[in-house]
Amino acid sequence: MNVYILLFSAILFEVFGTMLLPASQNFTKILPTTILLFSYAISFYFLAIVSQKLPLSIVYASWSGVGIFTIAILSYFFYKQAINWQTIAGLFLIVIGVTIVNIYKTDIY
């Protein structure tokens, strides 16, 4: 399986789990908490597989950067959290940084 598909899947599961944090109400709601923990477990499992194929710095930069960007955008729509122009600029800098890291990566494996 393509390593980038696994990385993208890890990001999606992490984002899904993180978006459920407010719904879990400090882990007092069983269903959202269970889905959240399952999502994180799958995300870390995929992350572990990907880290064997790509440099960890690339994997983690992509996972965290794209995850932060996606969560910020989804939080705006689902939780009505405010996003100002400074936040948008910062998010795009994260995306640019992750892109640069991936473009100029050197495979050591």
Buried (B, 14 or more C-beta within 10 A) or exposed (E): EEBEEBBBBBBBBBBBBBBBBEBBEEEEBEEBBEBBBBBBEBBBBBBEBBBEBBBEEBBBBBBBBBBBBBBBBBBBEEEEEEEEEEEEEBBEEBBEEBEEBBEEBEEEE
